[in-house]
Amino acid sequence: MTPAYGASWHDHPVGGDELVAIYDEQAQVVGAETRAVMRANGLWHAAGVVLVRSGDGGSVYVHQRSAGKDVFPSAFDCWAGGVVAAGETPARCAERELAEELGIRGVSPVPLFRLTFEQPPVRCHNFAYEVRWGGPITHQPEEVVGGEWMSLERLRAWAEDPASPLVPDGRLNVLEWFRRYG
């Protein structure tokens, strides 16, 4: 798949009744609420996000989010991940989301950094991880409509281009990754 600007995809509904962990501004868990309430009220939350690099490290897996996602639908992302559930750690969330979204199992995401993304109504602490992967990728159709391996050079160009279709929090995270590791 070649990611293209303005591509349209099938709509997949995302539920809002699961309980997610609610955080404060300092990234401490302070309670739990449904996803729908968290989104409606712009509550602080956290996400476990994973940068999937090729075995040689020269490429990153970039995917397009489904049109039914509750935030940044149909945008492209270089991070597999999602909202931390109530009672879940960010590390466990990262493993779970990696398996759910891309079918990647049997790897331990390596912690990288935590970055706060605040673009109301989204207020999230992104706990970033990385894995190296050379096996198959299986998309969860409700969340991912397609993807491809992208060179680090091309990804950097996308991240530095404000008109590219990268999700805003993913762009912030990958620019931080390039600053620290690239």
Protein Blocks (a to p, Z undefined) as FASTA:
>chain_A
ZZdehiacddddddfkbccddddfkopafbdcdfklmmmnopacdddddddddfkopacc
dddddfkbcbhghiacfbdcddddehiafklmmmmmmmmmnopghiacddfbdcdddddf
bdcdddddddddfbdcdddfklogbdcdddfklmmmmmmmmkbcbdfklmmmmmmmmmmm
ZZ
